[in-house]
């Protein structure tokens, strides 16, 4: 993932004097996802998938009016084009598996194509496509939203920016022995950076629909929850730096909780 992100950023930013952060981060997250999950290389397929995904995504929460010219109709057409592309990829991966050119663990497409139920039957093509589209949505939008808010916060808060930068310099120095490649050890050094990310997700959950604060004094299961408890709108990464053990269930839910928690995290 480290090398893919570097490759994508160098490719996109080469020769650029300025860049629009939000579209660039969305594009980078999407293309890295396509490389990791679907083993897609740079080219027309990946570009077409990105273009149609952006259109289809806009139709998720629009008024479902299915007639020409509406956003909903455009999103349905874009979804159909995504389906056609995945159909081609599935057929290609089946041929490669039969010819022994790839393994069943080459990517998520190979895995789903190779999967069999208890009766030895494969998944239906439509089931595979639905899973591929679901993975594409779950792995892209939440990551992109978090990254955008992260850059936005660093631009607005000099103290947080300096602390994150200092920590990342230490990570870079520690990775020099491995040619600049990140390992698990270097990732675990990013404790403050991760606490900032957690605080961003607390304040602005990547999955919309979660509650953010108590709007009135509440008593629940023997606990008193005061209105506007603990300065909820204040950015304070130290909330997560002082934790010595895992947080109790339902106390931190940027991706939902219980049976309806997002499977992505």
N, C-alpha and C positions, 0 to 999 in steps of 0.2 A: 504493500500500500504506500509506503514511504517513497519508493522509487517511482511508482505510478503518478503520485501527486506532483513530485518534482518534475517529472517528464511533461505532465500536462501543463503545469504553470509556466515552464520555460517555453513550451510550444505556443501558448496563448499570449504570453507577455513579451516575447522577443520583439524588440524594436518599438514597443509601446511607450509613449511618454506619459500617458495617463490612462486610467481604466475605470469603468463603472463597477464598483465593488459587488453589488448585489447580483447583477446578471452574470458576472464572471465567476463568482463563487457557486452559483447554481449550475452553471455550465461545467465547471471543474468537478463538482460533486457528482453530477450526472454521468460524465464521461468516465470517471474513475469507477463508479458503480458498474457501468457497462463492461469495463475491462475485467473487473473482479468477478462479477456474477455470470456474465455471458461470454467472456473471452472475445469480445469484439475489439478489433484493432481500429485505428483511425481510418476514416473513410466515409463513403456515402451512407452506409447502413447506420453507423452511429449518429451521423448528422441528421438523418431522416428520423431516427428514433427520438432524438432530442426535440426536433421541431414539432413532431406530432404529440409528444408527451406534454409539451408546454401548452398546446391547444386543448388537449383532453383534460388536463388538470383544471383549467378554468371552468369546465362544465360541471365539476363535481357539486358545487354549491349554488349553481344558478337555477333560475326558474325552468322546470322541465317542459319547455314548449318545443315540441319536435316538428318544426316546419322550416323551410328554407330561410336562411338569413339569421336565425337565432344562434346564440352562443351554444345552447344545448345541442342543436343539430350539428354545428361545426365540431363539437367535442365528440359526438358519436361517430362522425366520419373519420376524425383523427384516430379514434380508438379502433376503428375497422382497419385503418392502415397499419397501426401497431400490430394488430392481430395477424395481418397478412405477412408482415416482416417476421414475426415470431414463428409463423407456420413454415416459412422458408428456412429459418435457422434450425427448427426442430428436425425438418427433413434432412438437412445437411448433417446435423449431428448424428442422426440415425445411421446415415451412410458411413460416416467416419467410425462409428462404433462397430458396425458390421465389418468394416475393412481393417479394424484394429489400429486405426490411426490415433485414436484418443481413448482414454480410460473413462470409466463411469464416474470418476471424480474430477474430471477435467474442469468442469464448471457446473453451475446449477442446472443448465439445460441437459447436460449429459446425465446428471444424477436423476432428474425427474423422468427422463426418457428410459433409464435403466430400471427405475423403481417398479416393483411388482407387489401385488397384494397377496393375501394369504392363499388365494386360489391360483396364483401365478399369472394373473392378468395385469397388463400394463395400465397406466393412467390413460384416460381419454385425452385426446389432443386439446380439447377445450379446457379440461382441468389443468393441464400443464400451462396453457396460455394464461389462464386466470391467476395461477400462482406466480408466473413470471411478471405479470403486470402489477400484482399486489406487492411483490418484492421491490419492483422498480419505484413504486410510490413510497413505500415505507423507508427505503434506504436512501432516498434522495431528499425529499422536502424537509424532513426534520433536521437533517444534518446541515443543509444549506441555510435554514432559518437560524440555527444556533450560530453558525459561522458569521452570518451577516450581523447579528446582534453583538457578537464578540468583537468584531472590527469596529462597530459603531461605539461600543462602550470604551474601547481603548482610545478612540479619537476624542472622547468627551471627558475621560477621567485620566489625568496625567499620572496620578499616583499608581493606579492600577496598571496603566501602560508601562511605567518604569519597572514595576515589580515583575510583570510578565516577561518583559524584555530581558531583565537580568537573569531570570530563571532559564529562559531559552538560550541565552549565551552560555550558561553553565552546561546545558544539555549539549550544545554544539561542541563545546570543549571536551566533554566526556566521550563524544562519539568520534573524535578524531582518530582514535586507535583502530576503529573499524571502517575507516575511509569515509566517514560522515554518514554512515547508514545507521538508522535508529534500531535499537534492540529493545527488548522488554525492560532492560535496566534503565535506559534513557527515558522511556515513556513513564516509568514509575517515579522518575525525578520531577515530573511536571505536576507536583502536588498543588502549588498555588494556581497554576494555569487551570487545573481541573476544578478547583474550588470556585474560580471565577465562572467557569462554564456552568457549574451546578447552580450558582446564584442567578445567572442569566435565565436558566431554565425554570428556576423557582418563580422569578418575576414575570417571565414571558414564556409559558409552556409552549413547546413546539407543536403539540397537538391541541388545537383549539377546543373549547368546551369545558375545560377544567376550571374549577373555581380558584380564585387567587387570594381571597381574603374574606374574613367574617364581616358581613355588613351590619350585624347587630350582635349584642351580647348573646352567647349561645352556651347551653350546657348539653354535653353529649357523653353518654356512657360514663358518667361520674366526673367528667372533666369540664372545667370552666374555660370557655374560649372568649376572651374579651373582644369587643368591637375594635377593628383595625389593630390587631395584636402585633406587637414586636416590629413596629415601623415597616410594614410590608413593602412599601414603595422605595425604601432606601437600599441602594446597592451596597452589600456588605459581604464580601467573600469569606470573612472570618467565621460566618455562621457554619461553614463546612470545614474549616481548618481545625476547630476545637473538638471535632467528633472523635471519640476513642473506640467506638464500636458502631456496628450497622444501625441505621435509623429504624425505629419501630415501623411496622406496616402502616400505610395510609398517612404518614406524616410528611412525605415528600413524593408528590405524584405528578411530575411533568408529563408522564406518558400514561396517566390513568392509574388504576389500582384494581386489585381483586381479579375476578374472572374476566374483566374487560380491559386489563392492562395490555398495552401494545406489545406484541411479541418481539418487536425489533430490538429494544434494549436488552 
